[in-house]
Amino acid sequence: MQLLRHVAYEAPLWAQHLKVPKERVLLGHLPTPLMPWNCPALQELNVQWTLKRDDLTGLELSGNKTRKLEFFMADAMAKACDVVVTVGGLQSNHCRATAAAARLLGLEAHLVLLVKDSMVDQDPGLQGNLLLSRLTGAHLHLIGAKEYYALGGDLSAAERLNQRVASELATKGRRPYVIPVGGTAPLGTWGYLQAVEELQLQMVSPECREDYEEGFDHVVVACGSGGTFAGLAVGLHLAGGARKLHGVNIQHTPAAYRALLLKEAEGLGCSKEQAELIAQQVEIHPGGGGGYANASEAELQFLVEVAKSSGVVLDHVYSGKALFHFCEHARAHPDDFRNSRILFWHTGGLFGLYSQEERLGQLARL
């Protein structure tokens, strides 16, 4: 596969009745591996774990955002845009991946980063994702919490900030392309419909057929901005392959994620009735813990135990929290998960761990 090539997009057969994008640009190292996982969690329930390694979609682009950006970047270039604008937190995986993808394709990236008020007039530093964003030449626009919450402190507030920067660029003669927070919009969500097709093909391939012919009882994924979860929900409903999808909400309420799922499903082309059915078939579990990007000692200790036992590193914002809190739910409802086949979808985010160097270092030395 030749990376950075623009190709016509052909949707899976089970999704061709939806609003199909015309093209994508190849950014990811796909398909990502599907592997058995000796995860130490839930051994008492005799769970059989499998891992989908979307942390391996690339280096600078690693993580779930790569799949979404294949569609956004193709659209930006088709519209002859010369700069992309997106928004996220200081250690945003999405912003880092957007900056890298833009530079690979010869575009400029402007990142609207939400920070503490005390940081607005300071250099934000070079830790984790921020280092890679700056190395790839991204322009940073720091927005303090006071201004963000004055606008409502929600997704619509983030999008207003996004549009404001884009408008400023347009007045200077630039041609901006706006990507919503987390890449969550129907166009980007197609990345995870395509991911379901990728999973289906892997499950029936000669090397995997014997292990996965019965499919999975449960698929588990972190819910951040919600697009990955929505894409998997729609894709697994239309294509099959799992009895239940579990989203672990990291940022918002279960009600907010259900509303977003309905909006995304209808935006993809599902009927209102079909969208309602999809929303009824998923489960959403609390997983925010102490707040966004604030990991407890128990959560960090869990990450260390998983890494030491299985060789797989999870992050403290999304994948690690999602697995930790899903396992708490499973222990509280053991009969629902005993002897089950569970696929955990690793969404990446490892660069952000460097912002937790001191705390993780203490635990790793024990």
C-alpha positions as semicolon CSV with decimal commas, in nm:
position;residue;x (nm);y (nm);z (nm)
1;M;0,000;0,000;0,000
2;Q;0,134;0,342;-0,095
3;L;0,076;0,594;0,183
4;L;-0,053;0,946;0,105
5;R;-0,225;0,820;-0,210
6;H;-0,574;0,955;-0,283
7;V;-0,813;0,673;-0,370
8;A;-1,180;0,646;-0,457
9;Y;-1,366;0,510;-0,157
10;E;-1,582;0,201;-0,195
11;A;-1,794;0,134;0,110
12;P;-1,852;-0,217;0,247
13;L;-2,150;-0,390;0,090
14;W;-2,346;-0,364;0,414
15;A;-2,298;0,016;0,422
16;Q;-2,352;0,113;0,059
17;H;-2,705;0,239;0,128
18;L;-2,562;0,513;0,352
19;K;-2,415;0,854;0,257
20;V;-2,083;0,727;0,126
21;P;-1,778;0,959;0,096
22;K;-1,620;0,984;-0,247
23;E;-1,255;0,942;-0,149
24;R;-0,999;0,895;0,124
25;V;-0,627;0,956;0,148
26;L;-0,420;0,663;0,276
27;L;-0,256;0,767;0,603
28;G;-0,276;0,463;0,829
29;H;-0,070;0,147;0,845
30;L;-0,376;-0,071;0,794
31;P;-0,502;-0,324;0,876
32;T;-0,393;-0,295;1,238
33;P;-0,312;-0,624;1,413
34;L;-0,571;-0,845;1,579
35;M;-0,407;-1,050;1,853
36;P;-0,481;-1,272;2,151
37;W;-0,404;-1,083;2,470
38;N;-0,292;-1,226;2,802
39;C;-0,448;-0,937;2,990
40;P;-0,438;-1,003;3,366
41;A;-0,781;-0,850;3,425
42;L;-1,092;-1,064;3,491
43;Q;-0,902;-1,391;3,512
44;E;-1,149;-1,496;3,782
45;L;-1,422;-1,485;3,514
46;N;-1,222;-1,693;3,264
47;V;-1,245;-1,415;3,006
48;Q;-1,075;-1,468;2,668
49;W;-0,926;-1,134;2,561
50;T;-0,847;-1,019;2,207
51;L;-0,684;-0,685;2,126
52;K;-0,739;-0,467;1,818
53;R;-0,421;-0,260;1,791
54;D;-0,527;0,081;1,664
55;D;-0,237;0,218;1,866
56;L;-0,031;0,090;1,571
57;T;-0,187;0,297;1,291
58;G;0,146;0,477;1,247
59;L;0,409;0,663;1,447
60;E;0,326;1,034;1,459
61;L;-0,031;0,939;1,359
62;S;-0,072;0,652;1,606
63;G;-0,419;0,590;1,743
64;N;-0,781;0,595;1,636
65;K;-0,774;0,947;1,488
66;T;-0,580;0,828;1,183
67;R;-0,884;0,647;1,043
68;K;-1,098;0,961;1,069
69;L;-0,831;1,186;0,921
70;E;-0,814;0,976;0,605
71;F;-1,158;1,110;0,514
72;F;-1,121;1,464;0,648
73;M;-0,789;1,523;0,474
74;A;-0,919;1,391;0,143
75;D;-1,210;1,635;0,170
76;A;-0,981;1,925;0,263
77;M;-0,760;1,867;-0,039
78;A;-1,056;1,819;-0,272
79;K;-1,174;2,164;-0,163
80;A;-0,827;2,314;-0,227
81;C;-0,782;2,418;0,136
82;D;-0,434;2,516;0,247
83;V;-0,473;2,504;0,626
84;V;-0,661;2,283;0,870
85;V;-0,800;2,403;1,203
86;T;-0,904;2,181;1,491
87;V;-0,955;2,197;1,866
88;G;-0,874;1,988;2,172
89;G;-0,701;1,974;2,509
90;L;-0,335;2,051;2,560
91;Q;-0,241;1,681;2,529
92;S;-0,495;1,606;2,255
93;N;-0,417;1,295;2,052
94;H;-0,646;1,426;1,781
95;C;-0,464;1,758;1,753
96;R;-0,125;1,587;1,738
97;A;-0,242;1,347;1,468
98;T;-0,404;1,630;1,271
99;A;-0,081;1,833;1,282
100;A;0,120;1,536;1,156
101;A;-0,128;1,446;0,881
102;A;-0,146;1,806;0,762
103;R;0,230;1,839;0,736
104;L;0,261;1,504;0,554
105;L;0,018;1,637;0,293
106;G;0,175;1,982;0,263
107;L;-0,091;2,167;0,461
108;E;-0,055;2,397;0,761
109;A;-0,219;2,312;1,093
110;H;-0,364;2,551;1,350
111;L;-0,454;2,392;1,683
112;V;-0,695;2,553;1,928
113;L;-0,583;2,414;2,265
114;L;-0,791;2,444;2,581
115;V;-0,569;2,513;2,884
116;K;-0,576;2,643;3,240
117;D;-0,610;3,021;3,262
118;S;-0,261;3,049;3,410
119;M;-0,111;2,898;3,094
120;V;-0,268;3,129;2,835
121;D;0,026;3,370;2,820
122;Q;0,297;3,110;2,883
123;D;0,491;2,873;2,662
124;P;0,293;2,548;2,691
125;G;0,604;2,330;2,695
126;L;0,720;2,023;2,506
127;Q;0,567;1,726;2,685
128;G;0,396;1,432;2,520
129;N;0,165;1,503;2,228
130;L;0,248;1,872;2,242
131;L;0,611;1,803;2,153
132;L;0,509;1,620;1,836
133;S;0,256;1,887;1,741
134;R;0,524;2,153;1,769
135;L;0,786;1,944;1,591
136;T;0,552;1,915;1,292
137;G;0,512;2,292;1,277
138;A;0,162;2,338;1,416
139;H;0,049;2,688;1,511
140;L;-0,095;2,695;1,863
141;H;-0,387;2,907;1,987
142;L;-0,420;2,877;2,367
143;I;-0,768;2,933;2,511
144;G;-0,816;2,957;2,887
145;A;-1,084;2,782;3,087
146;K;-1,256;3,111;3,176
147;E;-1,315;3,200;2,812
148;Y;-1,414;2,843;2,723
149;Y;-1,674;2,819;3,001
150;A;-1,804;3,167;2,924
151;L;-1,902;3,021;2,586
152;G;-2,077;2,728;2,753
153;G;-1,789;2,490;2,825
154;D;-1,922;2,219;2,592
155;L;-1,866;2,081;2,243
156;S;-2,050;2,372;2,083
157;A;-1,820;2,614;2,267
158;A;-1,517;2,430;2,132
159;E;-1,660;2,450;1,782
160;R;-1,720;2,824;1,813
161;L;-1,355;2,869;1,905
162;N;-1,261;2,650;1,609
163;Q;-1,467;2,863;1,372
164;R;-1,328;3,185;1,515
165;V;-0,970;3,087;1,431
166;A;-1,080;2,969;1,086
167;S;-1,252;3,304;1,023
168;E;-0,939;3,494;1,125
169;L;-0,735;3,287;0,880
170;A;-0,989;3,343;0,602
171;T;-0,963;3,722;0,643
172;K;-0,591;3,684;0,575
173;G;-0,656;3,511;0,245
174;R;-0,612;3,154;0,368
175;R;-0,845;2,867;0,277
176;P;-0,917;2,695;0,610
177;Y;-1,073;2,354;0,659
178;V;-1,229;2,299;1,001
179;I;-1,216;1,956;1,166
180;P;-1,445;1,923;1,469
181;V;-1,321;1,828;1,814
182;G;-1,195;1,470;1,813
183;G;-1,276;1,438;1,445
184;T;-1,631;1,351;1,545
185;A;-1,863;1,415;1,251
186;P;-2,023;1,170;1,007
187;L;-1,741;1,207;0,754
188;G;-1,478;1,108;1,009
189;T;-1,699;0,841;1,161
190;W;-1,674;0,654;0,832
191;G;-1,325;0,561;0,944
192;Y;-1,477;0,328;1,200
193;L;-1,737;0,182;0,970
194;Q;-1,441;0,087;0,752
195;A;-1,263;-0,045;1,063
196;V;-1,552;-0,286;1,123
197;E;-1,512;-0,415;0,767
198;E;-1,140;-0,457;0,835
199;L;-1,218;-0,656;1,149
200;Q;-1,466;-0,877;0,964
201;L;-1,210;-0,960;0,696
202;Q;-0,948;-1,041;0,959
203;M;-1,186;-1,272;1,144
204;V;-1,249;-1,486;0,834
205;S;-0,892;-1,482;0,704
206;P;-0,716;-1,822;0,688
207;E;-0,476;-1,736;0,971
208;C;-0,752;-1,615;1,207
209;R;-1,065;-1,807;1,106
210;E;-1,020;-2,088;1,357
211;D;-0,974;-1,848;1,650
212;Y;-1,253;-1,603;1,568
213;E;-1,516;-1,794;1,373
214;E;-1,759;-1,759;1,666
215;G;-1,711;-1,382;1,679
216;F;-1,702;-1,186;2,003
217;D;-1,948;-1,165;2,287
218;H;-1,841;-0,812;2,374
219;V;-1,646;-0,526;2,214
220;V;-1,513;-0,256;2,448
221;V;-1,389;0,092;2,351
222;A;-1,326;0,426;2,519
223;C;-1,567;0,713;2,446
224;G;-1,398;1,051;2,415
225;S;-1,557;1,282;2,162
226;G;-1,771;0,982;2,062
227;G;-1,705;0,932;1,690
228;T;-1,512;0,607;1,724
229;F;-1,785;0,463;1,945
230;A;-2,057;0,578;1,703
231;G;-1,879;0,430;1,402
232;L;-1,833;0,095;1,574
233;A;-2,195;0,096;1,693
234;V;-2,333;0,154;1,344
235;G;-2,083;-0,079;1,178
236;L;-2,130;-0,369;1,418
237;H;-2,508;-0,334;1,393
238;L;-2,503;-0,346;1,012
239;A;-2,226;-0,603;0,970
240;G;-2,257;-0,820;1,279
241;G;-1,957;-0,973;1,454
242;A;-2,033;-0,894;1,818
243;R;-2,323;-0,946;2,056
244;K;-2,273;-0,622;2,250
245;L;-2,071;-0,299;2,216
246;H;-1,963;-0,133;2,540
247;G;-1,855;0,229;2,542
248;V;-1,680;0,363;2,851
249;N;-1,754;0,734;2,881
250;I;-1,444;0,938;2,963
251;Q;-1,574;1,293;2,919
252;H;-1,953;1,324;2,900
253;T;-2,267;1,163;3,039
254;P;-2,422;0,844;2,901
255;A;-2,720;1,052;2,787
256;A;-2,490;1,284;2,591
257;Y;-2,323;0,989;2,419
258;R;-2,657;0,835;2,327
259;A;-2,769;1,166;2,178
260;L;-2,443;1,189;1,985
261;L;-2,482;0,831;1,861
262;L;-2,830;0,910;1,729
263;K;-2,700;1,224;1,556
264;E;-2,403;1,045;1,400
265;A;-2,610;0,747;1,285
266;E;-2,864;0,970;1,113
267;G;-2,582;1,182;0,968
268;L;-2,434;0,867;0,816
269;G;-2,765;0,793;0,647
270;C;-2,945;0,563;0,890
271;S;-3,316;0,615;0,932
272;K;-3,435;0,758;1,262
273;E;-3,584;0,420;1,350
274;Q;-3,261;0,238;1,270
275;A;-3,059;0,490;1,471
276;E;-3,288;0,434;1,770
277;L;-3,241;0,058;1,740
278;I;-2,862;0,096;1,728
279;A;-2,868;0,316;2,040
280;Q;-3,074;0,055;2,224
281;Q;-2,820;-0,218;2,150
282;V;-2,515;-0,055;2,311
283;E;-2,414;-0,014;2,673
284;I;-2,239;0,295;2,808
285;H;-2,052;0,276;3,137
286;P;-1,908;0,554;3,356
287;G;-1,531;0,584;3,327
288;G;-1,437;0,944;3,392
289;G;-1,300;0,874;3,738
290;G;-1,146;1,191;3,881
291;G;-1,207;1,389;3,564
292;Y;-1,070;1,417;3,214
293;A;-0,697;1,331;3,201
294;N;-0,689;1,302;3,583
295;A;-0,590;0,945;3,662
296;S;-0,621;0,800;4,012
297;E;-0,344;0,598;4,175
298;A;-0,555;0,285;4,126
299;E;-0,595;0,356;3,754
300;L;-0,222;0,419;3,706
301;Q;-0,135;0,107;3,906
302;F;-0,366;-0,089;3,677
303;L;-0,184;0,045;3,367
304;V;0,147;-0,065;3,513
305;E;0,016;-0,411;3,600
306;V;-0,126;-0,462;3,250
307;A;0,199;-0,349;3,088
308;K;0,417;-0,566;3,310
309;S;0,194;-0,872;3,265
310;S;0,111;-0,850;2,895
311;G;0,360;-0,613;2,731
312;V;0,078;-0,385;2,615
313;V;0,087;-0,021;2,725
314;L;-0,239;0,168;2,769
315;D;-0,278;0,541;2,822
316;H;-0,412;0,718;3,132
317;V;-0,672;0,933;2,953
318;Y;-0,869;0,691;2,734
319;S;-0,776;0,326;2,682
320;G;-0,645;0,262;3,034
321;K;-0,939;0,426;3,205
322;A;-1,181;0,249;2,974
323;L;-1,043;-0,096;3,053
324;F;-1,015;-0,024;3,426
325;H;-1,375;0,090;3,460
326;F;-1,514;-0,176;3,226
327;C;-1,352;-0,441;3,444
328;E;-1,513;-0,285;3,751
329;H;-1,850;-0,315;3,577
330;A;-1,780;-0,676;3,481
331;R;-1,688;-0,769;3,838
332;A;-2,014;-0,615;3,957
333;H;-2,208;-0,824;3,699
334;P;-2,003;-1,146;3,675
335;D;-2,276;-1,361;3,522
336;D;-2,289;-1,134;3,215
337;F;-1,920;-1,185;3,137
338;R;-1,811;-1,523;3,270
339;N;-1,638;-1,736;2,999
340;S;-1,694;-1,464;2,741
341;R;-1,487;-1,358;2,439
342;I;-1,405;-0,988;2,470
343;L;-1,242;-0,766;2,208
344;F;-1,079;-0,455;2,350
345;W;-1,020;-0,181;2,092
346;H;-0,692;-0,005;2,177
347;T;-0,727;0,355;2,059
348;G;-0,368;0,462;2,130
349;G;-0,272;0,781;2,308
350;L;0,063;0,663;2,439
351;F;0,249;0,991;2,388
352;G;0,034;1,153;2,655
353;L;0,185;0,917;2,913
354;Y;0,498;1,131;2,919
355;S;0,299;1,396;3,103
356;Q;0,269;1,139;3,385
357;E;0,638;1,052;3,392
358;E;0,694;1,112;3,764
359;R;0,386;0,927;3,890
360;L;0,425;0,632;3,654
361;G;0,797;0,614;3,721
362;Q;0,735;0,563;4,091
363;L;0,488;0,282;4,024
364;A;0,700;0,115;3,757
365;R;0,997;0,089;3,994
366;L;0,801;-0,104;4,256
